């Protein structure tokens, strides 16, 4: 099977016969105006619908969502975000519609550049860096067509462009295929525990109705407090010191690893007082219940620490009955998250009270099934991580190819 680079000697492109063109010769700006209240067009694309570093439009708005004069766009045009060009937004239109006036609707001049190559040229560092340089304004830097049209760029002869476009479209297809697989895996991960809870693969005789819906008959349903001791950390902000015992807050558990260089510290004396109320230990779970609620983290380290009230501490009462890893799978599931948000008190800061947590109803499979579920969940997460790295590697290959060409 040929590699992408075998289509053309990408590292040794002879640019001696390339020519310089003003941008107005490469493409023209389509300035046809549209009033959303007076058009039959239904599809609207705002800058928020464009993804950085992508030539594809995957999200849309409706004309009822917007007001004010917009720009008409046609299939084959490219919508380029002229506001905040550093976000690198430029995508191909595949429909009749209209877009934000903070965009430029660009139409390639086929006499100068192959329309299939044009969107990749717009994503090159050569073009994007120039676009950023000529943007004006500090809070929301914007490109003016009057300036952009006079900028000059080096382009290959037309007889080379089709092969270059073929190469870049092959690279883009590789990225998009892997993204599709990743998105599909995200769906699998999101519905994983729900399919187990609701017993989708069981016959009617193997399921039973519970307060959380249909579950396998051999599973139990228990209140949280029957299985888990629940407490929280310091209710008042302690006196921080330069060195002492780590004091964790919600922001400290949001990454996969806790960065001790960024955490706050309290004195050993204050720590000893706090542990009378809440003593975190290895094998417990920290759970955010204030602000950004619903983040869970298994304590898998040995060093001592204290927590703020924003973090609840879950201690399993009988570890032979409930596996902590299975509990985390439940806490991270859509099923539990929906229940969390339903019970949370909305205000300036979202809060989830301990009494509400204690009333959670959770499914409890036999212990050996819990371990099987954890193993399957870990397999999904590992596959997700590998595929995510693969997508990023493919994206970097495509970006490198674009920049080697232009």
LINBELBEL-V760330 format. One record per run of one state. SS is the DSSP state (H for helix, E for strand, C for the rest). FROM is the first residue (numbers start at 1). LEN is the number of residues. If there is no record, write none. Layout:
BEGIN
ss->SS from->FROM len->LEN
ss->SS from->FROM len->LEN
END
This chain:
BEGIN
ss->C from->1 len->3
ss->H from->4 len->4
ss->C from->8 len->2
ss->H from->10 len->3
ss->C from->13 len->6
ss->E from->19 len->4
ss->H from->23 len->4
ss->E from->27 len->3
ss->C from->30 len->3
ss->E from->33 len->3
ss->H from->36 len->3
ss->C from->39 len->4
ss->E from->43 len->3
ss->C from->46 len->1
ss->H from->47 len->3
ss->E from->50 len->1
ss->C from->51 len->6
ss->E from->57 len->1
ss->C from->58 len->3
ss->E from->61 len->2
ss->H from->63 len->3
ss->C from->66 len->3
ss->E from->69 len->5
ss->C from->74 len->4
ss->E from->78 len->4
ss->C from->82 len->1
ss->E from->83 len->1
ss->C from->84 len->1
ss->H from->85 len->3
ss->C from->88 len->2
ss->E from->90 len->3
ss->C from->93 len->4
ss->E from->97 len->3
ss->C from->100 len->3
ss->E from->103 len->6
ss->C from->109 len->6
ss->H from->115 len->8
ss->C from->123 len->2
ss->H from->125 len->9
ss->C from->134 len->2
ss->E from->136 len->1
ss->C from->137 len->5
ss->E from->142 len->1
ss->C from->143 len->2
ss->H from->145 len->4
ss->C from->149 len->3
ss->E from->152 len->4
ss->C from->156 len->2
ss->H from->158 len->40
ss->C from->198 len->6
ss->H from->204 len->3
ss->E from->207 len->4
ss->C from->211 len->2
ss->E from->213 len->4
ss->C from->217 len->3
ss->E from->220 len->4
ss->H from->224 len->4
ss->E from->228 len->5
ss->C from->233 len->1
ss->E from->234 len->1
ss->C from->235 len->5
ss->E from->240 len->9
ss->C from->249 len->1
ss->H from->250 len->4
ss->C from->254 len->10
ss->E from->264 len->3
ss->C from->267 len->1
ss->H from->268 len->8
ss->C from->276 len->9
ss->E from->285 len->4
ss->C from->289 len->1
ss->E from->290 len->1
ss->C from->291 len->5
ss->E from->296 len->3
ss->C from->299 len->6
ss->E from->305 len->4
ss->C from->309 len->2
ss->E from->311 len->6
ss->C from->317 len->7
ss->H from->324 len->8
ss->C from->332 len->2
ss->H from->334 len->10
ss->C from->344 len->1
ss->E from->345 len->1
ss->C from->346 len->5
ss->E from->351 len->1
ss->C from->352 len->2
ss->H from->354 len->5
ss->C from->359 len->2
ss->E from->361 len->4
ss->C from->365 len->2
ss->H from->367 len->39
ss->C from->406 len->1
END
